[in-house]
Each structure stands twice: as structure tokens, then as C-alpha cells.
């Protein structure tokens, strides 16, 4: 079962170059890793977000992999974590980190007139997963 969502953002290079700094400033990741290819000039960023809610005994993590080139940005959002233990608490009303990051991505693309496309992952049957 795949829980990751993938997107591709197309637009002018000048605007695409503003995406990574804006994402980092607005969402405040816990960890940020960067790799830049000397040959092609493409960059790969790995954002790791972690959020703990003591009221609901919940820990949520989000890994966001961003592959940036001059013509496009590929995004892969991979959430993990969730509630553990007694579920009697109520949340504090703030949306989870996954929703905040995804909303930022969609808002940024809309605000700057960029084109965003979701990449549908093929369904893998349980038998194929067991064989791998």
C-alpha cells in the first residue's frame, strides 16, 4: 500500500527558484538535507517534519523529497506516524503538519500561476508486494 503522494510543478525557472526558500521559511522543517549535482545543476532537498501532540498522544512525521531542476519541481510527500494509546483526548484545532505543508504547496502554485500535476502511483496487488 502506497501512502506517498507525488506532484510535479511546472513554471518559469525564476519562480520555481523561489519555491524552496519559501517552503523552508513558511513550514519550518526539523531537518533539511540538500544535494546539488555538479554535472546537471539539479538539486534534491529532503525536508523532515515532526510534530508531537501530547493531548492526543500523537506523533506525526512527514518526509518531503523535492527534486528541483530549471524547468520543473518534483515533490513526494510521505507521511508516517499517528495516534497511539488511549484516544480520549481532543486535538488542539491546529491542522496536522501534512495538511499545512500540502496547503502551502497548493497555495504557492496558485499564487504564482504555476502548473501542478499529481502523479498517480500504480496500484500494486498484495501478491506482488509479498513477492518483492
Secondary structure, DSSP 8 states (H G I E B T S, - for coil): ----EEEEEE--HHHHHHHHHHHHHHH--SEEEEEE-TTT--EEEEEEEEEEETTTTEEEEEEEEEEE-SSEEEEEEEEEEEE-S-------S---HHHHHHHHHHHHHHHTT-EEEEE------HHHHHH-
